[in-house]
Amino acid sequence: MPTIANRLYAEFLGTAWLVLGGCGSAVLAAGFPQLGIGFAGVALAFGLTVLTMVYAVGGVSGGHFNPAVTVGLAAGGRFPWSEVVQYVIAQVLGGIAGAAILYVIATGKAGAEIGSFASNGYDAQSPGKYGMVAALVTEIVMTFGFVTVILGCTDKKAHPAMAGLAIGLALTLIHLVSIPVTNTSVNPARSTAPALFAGGAALSQLWLFWVAPLVGGAIAGLAYGLLGRKD
């Protein structure tokens, strides 16, 4: 039986991998002339980070790697509220660790500039210059969908071996839709980590990327019972 220390380390590790792999694909590879993976490649990278870590450490901690997922699972009765704060702290610290590693790599060449450092934003900080309302709606709805998928594929009636694949593909799909709007958060820890290094507007707009995902995740958890599926 994993201890709370085991579970917190798993959440730290999984979130660090998500930020390093997902944001790293955007910072290091998305615009690289010889590779140029673009939005689709970044979307796939984020999905792969979650997919791989769900299978690697999901059996230890549940594989949240995201404060919105933790809150959504708690709202849905799948996770104790008493452990939410501990999980969120581990996730944020893991995200910062992943971003710190990425920063060292990204600045490891002459004349390197990190730019927005894969941070999230709206208005001028949005890849497609979408406004605050569009960003808010996108993040709430996409997080709602993500947490609903997680609740559904980890339901006792679902096939447990397929959960990681479904969750990873769901996150890939979400990025394919929403990168142009907000650069895709659906995860406050993922947003906080690069914002600390990018500074400026990324930090001033960070509130939205906490509020919207947490609201979307909580609604998904509360609404899941309407499907008539119970553990």
VMD Tcl script that draws the C-alpha trace (Angstrom):
set ca {
  {0.00 0.00 0.00}
  {1.66 3.30 -1.07}
  {2.23 5.82 1.72}
  {1.27 9.47 1.34}
  {4.96 10.22 0.73}
  {5.02 7.67 -2.11}
  {1.92 9.20 -3.66}
  {3.14 12.77 -3.39}
  {6.44 11.85 -5.02}
  {4.54 10.15 -7.84}
  {2.49 13.31 -8.39}
  {5.63 15.45 -8.27}
  {7.39 13.21 -10.78}
  {4.43 12.93 -13.13}
  {3.82 16.67 -13.23}
  {7.51 17.40 -13.76}
  {7.50 15.02 -16.73}
  {4.35 16.63 -18.14}
  {5.87 20.13 -18.05}
  {9.30 19.03 -19.25}
  {7.92 16.93 -22.10}
  {4.92 19.01 -23.12}
  {6.33 22.51 -22.71}
  {9.72 21.25 -23.85}
  {8.25 20.19 -27.19}
  {6.87 23.71 -27.63}
  {10.01 25.55 -26.52}
  {12.65 23.35 -28.16}
  {11.01 21.63 -31.13}
  {7.82 23.31 -32.34}
  {9.55 25.98 -34.42}
  {12.83 24.24 -35.10}
  {13.52 24.50 -38.86}
  {14.64 20.90 -39.40}
  {11.93 19.35 -37.22}
  {9.07 21.80 -36.95}
  {6.59 19.59 -35.10}
  {4.10 22.48 -34.89}
  {0.86 22.56 -32.88}
  {0.01 18.94 -33.71}
  {3.36 17.73 -32.45}
  {3.04 19.71 -29.22}
  {-0.47 18.33 -28.70}
  {0.82 14.80 -29.14}
  {3.73 15.44 -26.78}
  {1.42 16.58 -23.98}
  {-0.76 13.52 -24.51}
  {2.26 11.23 -24.43}
  {3.55 12.70 -21.17}
  {0.29 11.89 -19.40}
  {-0.12 8.51 -21.09}
  {3.37 7.36 -20.13}
  {3.20 8.57 -16.53}
  {-0.29 7.19 -15.93}
  {1.08 3.76 -16.78}
  {4.33 4.38 -14.89}
  {3.06 5.75 -11.56}
  {-0.72 5.88 -11.83}
  {-0.93 2.78 -9.67}
  {0.85 4.68 -6.89}
  {-0.95 8.02 -6.78}
  {-3.86 7.72 -9.20}
  {-1.97 9.71 -11.83}
  {-3.58 13.13 -11.43}
  {-0.60 15.41 -12.27}
  {-3.07 18.32 -12.31}
  {-4.82 20.28 -9.53}
  {-8.01 20.46 -11.62}
  {-8.10 16.67 -11.87}
  {-7.55 16.31 -8.12}
  {-10.37 18.76 -7.36}
  {-12.63 17.12 -9.94}
  {-12.06 13.65 -8.49}
  {-12.70 14.98 -4.99}
  {-15.93 16.66 -6.14}
  {-16.96 13.35 -7.71}
  {-16.33 11.41 -4.51}
  {-13.31 9.56 -5.90}
  {-10.63 11.27 -3.81}
  {-10.54 12.53 -0.19}
  {-10.78 16.31 0.21}
  {-8.35 16.01 3.13}
  {-5.51 15.20 0.71}
  {-6.28 17.75 -2.01}
  {-3.93 20.48 -0.75}
  {-1.01 18.06 -0.39}
  {-1.52 16.76 -3.92}
  {-1.77 20.27 -5.37}
  {1.43 21.39 -3.65}
  {3.29 18.31 -4.97}
  {1.96 18.96 -8.48}
  {2.96 22.62 -8.51}
  {6.43 21.85 -7.17}
  {6.82 19.11 -9.76}
  {5.79 21.49 -12.52}
  {8.33 24.05 -11.34}
  {11.06 21.39 -11.28}
  {10.21 20.39 -14.86}
  {10.22 24.02 -16.00}
  {13.55 24.65 -14.25}
  {15.16 21.74 -16.09}
  {13.69 23.01 -19.36}
  {14.99 26.52 -18.65}
  {18.53 25.23 -18.17}
  {18.32 23.33 -21.45}
  {16.65 26.15 -23.40}
  {19.22 28.72 -22.34}
  {22.15 26.41 -23.04}
  {23.17 28.00 -26.32}
  {24.55 31.37 -27.32}
  {21.95 34.09 -27.80}
  {19.11 31.96 -26.43}
  {15.84 33.74 -25.66}
  {13.01 31.93 -23.92}
  {10.24 34.28 -25.11}
  {6.88 33.27 -23.65}
  {8.39 29.93 -22.52}
  {5.23 28.00 -23.51}
  {3.15 30.01 -21.04}
  {-0.62 30.41 -21.31}
  {-2.47 33.63 -22.03}
  {-5.23 35.58 -23.70}
  {-5.45 38.77 -25.79}
  {-1.91 39.57 -26.98}
  {-0.59 36.46 -25.19}
  {-2.94 34.12 -27.05}
  {-1.43 32.41 -30.13}
  {-4.57 33.35 -32.07}
  {-5.16 36.64 -30.18}
  {-8.37 35.39 -28.55}
  {-9.85 37.47 -25.74}
  {-10.41 36.73 -22.06}
  {-13.99 35.41 -22.42}
  {-12.97 32.99 -25.16}
  {-10.05 31.81 -23.01}
  {-12.25 31.40 -19.94}
  {-14.90 29.39 -21.78}
  {-12.30 27.26 -23.55}
  {-10.46 26.35 -20.35}
  {-13.63 25.57 -18.39}
  {-15.15 23.41 -21.13}
  {-11.95 21.59 -22.05}
  {-11.15 20.82 -18.40}
  {-14.73 19.64 -17.91}
  {-14.29 17.25 -20.82}
  {-10.88 16.05 -19.64}
  {-12.03 15.27 -16.11}
  {-15.18 13.59 -17.42}
  {-13.02 11.29 -19.57}
  {-10.85 10.49 -16.54}
  {-13.87 9.70 -14.38}
  {-15.39 7.57 -17.11}
  {-12.36 5.52 -18.07}
  {-11.44 4.86 -14.41}
  {-14.98 3.82 -13.50}
  {-15.29 0.26 -12.19}
  {-17.31 -0.62 -15.30}
  {-14.50 0.53 -17.62}
  {-11.52 -1.56 -18.77}
  {-8.63 -0.44 -16.50}
  {-5.89 -1.29 -19.00}
  {-7.21 1.30 -21.46}
  {-7.42 4.23 -19.03}
  {-3.97 5.65 -19.74}
  {-4.51 5.56 -23.49}
  {-7.90 7.27 -23.25}
  {-6.58 9.97 -20.94}
  {-3.53 10.64 -23.11}
  {-5.59 10.84 -26.29}
  {-8.11 13.13 -24.59}
  {-5.35 15.55 -23.63}
  {-3.98 15.41 -27.18}
  {-7.41 16.25 -28.59}
  {-7.83 19.12 -26.14}
  {-4.52 20.62 -27.24}
  {-5.39 20.28 -30.92}
  {-8.52 22.37 -30.28}
  {-7.31 24.93 -27.79}
  {-3.63 25.70 -28.44}
  {-4.63 28.59 -30.75}
  {-6.86 30.07 -28.03}
  {-4.84 29.86 -24.80}
  {-1.81 27.71 -25.64}
  {-3.78 25.14 -23.61}
  {-3.66 24.89 -19.88}
  {-6.47 22.74 -18.38}
  {-3.89 22.38 -15.60}
  {-2.95 25.12 -13.10}
  {0.38 23.46 -12.26}
  {1.35 23.37 -15.94}
  {0.46 27.08 -16.24}
  {2.21 28.20 -13.08}
  {5.58 26.58 -13.83}
  {6.47 28.33 -17.13}
  {4.85 31.60 -16.00}
  {7.35 31.87 -13.17}
  {10.17 31.88 -15.73}
  {8.43 33.96 -18.42}
  {7.16 36.61 -15.98}
  {5.27 39.69 -17.14}
  {1.87 39.02 -18.73}
  {2.17 35.28 -18.13}
  {2.09 35.96 -14.39}
  {-0.55 38.69 -14.51}
  {-2.91 36.42 -16.47}
  {-2.18 33.31 -14.42}
  {-5.34 33.76 -12.33}
  {-7.50 32.64 -15.26}
  {-5.53 29.42 -15.62}
  {-6.25 28.55 -12.01}
  {-9.87 29.63 -11.85}
  {-11.13 28.17 -15.14}
  {-9.58 24.67 -14.86}
  {-10.61 24.30 -11.21}
  {-14.18 25.34 -12.05}
  {-14.31 23.01 -15.04}
  {-12.89 20.10 -13.06}
  {-15.28 20.63 -10.14}
  {-18.31 20.82 -12.44}
  {-17.25 17.59 -14.14}
  {-16.91 15.84 -10.79}
  {-20.29 17.04 -9.57}
  {-22.03 16.28 -12.87}
  {-20.60 12.81 -13.43}
  {-23.31 11.23 -11.30}
  {-25.88 12.34 -13.86}
  {-24.60 9.58 -16.13}
  {-25.92 7.05 -13.61}
  {-22.56 5.40 -13.11}
  {-21.38 4.86 -9.57}
  {-18.41 3.08 -8.02}
}
mol new
graphics top color blue
foreach p $ca { graphics top sphere $p radius 0.5 }
foreach p [lrange $ca 0 end-1] q [lrange $ca 1 end] { graphics top cylinder $p $q radius 0.2 }
display resetview
